[in-house]
Amino acid sequence: MSTAADFKALGNASLQAGDFPQAIIHYTSAIDLDGTNHVFYSNRSAAYLSSNQNQKALDDGESCIGLNPTWAKGYTRKAAALWKLSRLNDAEACYNSGIEKCGEDKSLVEGLKKLIDSKNAPPVSSNPMANIFGPGLINKIGKRINVIRTTL
C-alpha cells in the first residue's frame, strides 16, 4: 500500500512533467491519507493553479494556511490564486498578511512587489490594433504631409 509521502512524490513528478490532472489526483490521494499535512494542500494548490482551476487553488491555499499559518508558501499560493481570480486587493492583503506572520520572506516580498507593479501598470487595450504603430504616429504623419505639400 502506498503512503501519503509516496502519493506526494508521484504528484511532484506529475506536476514537474506538466500533467496537472494526474498531479491533482496524486495530491488528493495524499490528502485522503493525511489531511493534516499543509504541504499536500500547497502542492495541490499549485497543480490547480497550473490547470486554471483558480477557485480550487484558492481553497487549498486557505487550507494550507489554516494548517500552518507561519509557512510563507501557503500565502504565496493563496495570493497567486487571488491574483488569477482578478482579486488584486485581496491578493495584496494576503501577501501583507504573510509578511506579517512569516517575516520578510523573499517569495512574499517579491510577489507583493510584482503585484503592486502590475496594479500600477497602464491598462493594456483589448483592441489588438490600438497601439500597433506606437505613440506619436499621427503627428509624424501630419508632419510628413506638410513636407509633401511644401514640395509640390
C-alpha positions as CSV (number, residue, x, y, z in Angstrom):
1,M,0.0,0.0,0.0
2,S,1.2,3.5,-0.9
3,T,1.8,6.1,1.8
4,A,0.9,9.8,1.7
5,A,4.5,10.6,1.0
6,D,4.5,8.2,-1.9
7,F,1.5,9.9,-3.4
8,K,3.2,13.3,-2.8
9,A,6.2,12.1,-4.7
10,L,4.0,10.9,-7.6
11,G,2.2,14.2,-7.6
12,N,5.5,16.1,-7.7
13,A,6.7,14.1,-10.7
14,S,3.4,14.7,-12.5
15,L,3.5,18.4,-11.7
16,Q,7.1,18.6,-13.0
17,A,6.0,16.8,-16.2
18,G,3.1,19.2,-16.7
19,D,0.5,16.5,-16.1
20,F,-1.6,18.7,-13.8
21,P,-4.8,16.4,-13.7
22,Q,-2.6,13.5,-12.6
23,A,-0.8,15.6,-10.1
24,I,-4.1,16.7,-8.6
25,I,-5.2,13.0,-8.3
26,H,-2.0,12.1,-6.5
27,Y,-2.1,15.0,-4.1
28,T,-5.7,14.3,-3.4
29,S,-4.7,10.7,-2.5
30,A,-2.0,12.0,-0.2
31,I,-4.6,14.3,1.5
32,D,-7.0,11.5,1.9
33,L,-4.4,9.6,3.8
34,D,-3.1,12.6,5.8
35,G,-5.3,15.6,5.7
36,T,-3.1,17.4,8.3
37,N,-0.1,18.0,6.1
38,H,-0.1,21.6,4.8
39,V,2.4,20.8,2.1
40,F,0.0,18.4,0.3
41,Y,-2.6,21.3,0.1
42,S,0.1,23.7,-1.1
43,N,1.2,21.3,-3.9
44,R,-2.3,20.6,-5.0
45,S,-3.0,24.3,-5.0
46,A,-0.1,24.7,-7.4
47,A,-1.5,22.0,-9.6
48,Y,-4.9,23.6,-9.6
49,L,-3.4,27.0,-10.4
50,S,-1.4,25.5,-13.3
51,S,-4.6,24.0,-14.7
52,N,-6.6,27.3,-14.3
53,Q,-8.8,25.9,-11.6
54,N,-8.3,29.1,-9.6
55,Q,-11.1,28.8,-7.1
56,K,-9.9,25.3,-6.1
57,A,-6.3,26.7,-5.9
58,L,-7.6,29.4,-3.5
59,D,-9.4,26.9,-1.4
60,D,-6.3,24.7,-1.0
61,G,-4.1,27.8,-0.3
62,E,-6.5,28.7,2.5
63,S,-6.4,25.1,3.8
64,C,-2.6,25.2,3.8
65,I,-2.6,28.5,5.8
66,G,-5.2,27.1,8.2
67,L,-2.9,24.1,8.9
68,N,0.3,26.1,9.2
69,P,-0.2,29.9,9.4
70,T,3.5,30.6,9.7
71,W,4.6,28.9,6.4
72,A,5.2,31.5,3.8
73,K,4.4,29.3,0.8
74,G,0.8,29.0,1.8
75,Y,0.4,32.7,1.5
76,T,2.1,32.8,-1.9
77,R,-0.3,30.0,-3.1
78,K,-3.4,31.9,-1.9
79,A,-2.2,35.2,-3.2
80,A,-1.4,33.7,-6.6
81,A,-4.9,32.2,-6.8
82,L,-6.5,35.5,-5.8
83,W,-4.4,37.3,-8.4
84,K,-5.6,34.9,-11.2
85,L,-9.2,35.5,-10.0
86,S,-8.5,39.2,-10.5
87,R,-9.0,39.9,-6.8
88,L,-5.9,42.1,-6.7
89,N,-6.7,43.9,-3.5
90,D,-7.3,40.6,-1.7
91,A,-4.0,39.2,-3.1
92,E,-2.2,42.3,-1.9
93,A,-3.7,41.9,1.6
94,C,-2.7,38.2,1.6
95,Y,0.9,39.0,0.7
96,N,0.9,41.6,3.5
97,S,-0.6,39.1,6.0
98,G,2.0,36.6,5.1
99,I,4.8,39.1,5.6
100,E,3.3,40.0,9.0
101,K,3.1,36.3,10.1
102,C,6.2,34.9,8.4
103,G,8.6,37.9,8.2
104,E,10.4,39.2,5.2
105,D,10.2,36.0,3.2
106,K,11.7,36.6,-0.3
107,S,8.9,35.0,-2.2
108,L,6.3,37.0,-0.4
109,V,8.2,40.3,-0.8
110,E,8.8,39.7,-4.5
111,G,5.2,38.6,-5.1
112,L,3.9,41.7,-3.4
113,K,6.3,43.9,-5.5
114,K,5.2,42.3,-8.8
115,L,1.5,42.6,-7.8
116,I,1.9,46.3,-7.0
117,D,3.9,46.9,-10.2
118,S,1.1,45.2,-12.2
119,K,-1.6,47.3,-10.4
120,N,0.3,50.5,-11.3
121,A,1.0,49.5,-14.9
122,P,-1.1,51.3,-17.6
123,P,-4.0,49.2,-18.8
124,V,-3.5,47.1,-21.9
125,S,-6.1,47.7,-24.5
126,S,-8.2,44.7,-25.5
127,N,-8.1,46.1,-29.1
128,P,-5.0,44.4,-30.7
129,M,-4.7,47.3,-33.2
130,A,-4.8,50.1,-30.5
131,N,-1.1,50.6,-30.2
132,I,0.2,48.9,-33.3
133,F,2.0,52.0,-34.6
134,G,3.2,53.4,-31.3
135,P,2.7,56.8,-29.8
136,G,3.0,60.0,-31.9
137,L,2.3,58.3,-35.2
138,I,-0.5,60.8,-36.1
139,N,1.9,63.7,-35.5
140,K,4.6,62.1,-37.7
141,I,2.1,61.5,-40.5
142,G,0.9,65.1,-40.2
143,K,4.5,66.5,-40.4
144,R,5.2,64.3,-43.5
145,I,2.1,65.5,-45.2
146,N,3.1,69.1,-44.6
147,V,6.6,68.4,-46.0
148,I,5.0,66.9,-49.1
149,R,2.7,69.9,-49.5
150,T,5.5,72.4,-49.4
151,T,7.4,70.5,-52.1
152,L,4.5,70.5,-54.5
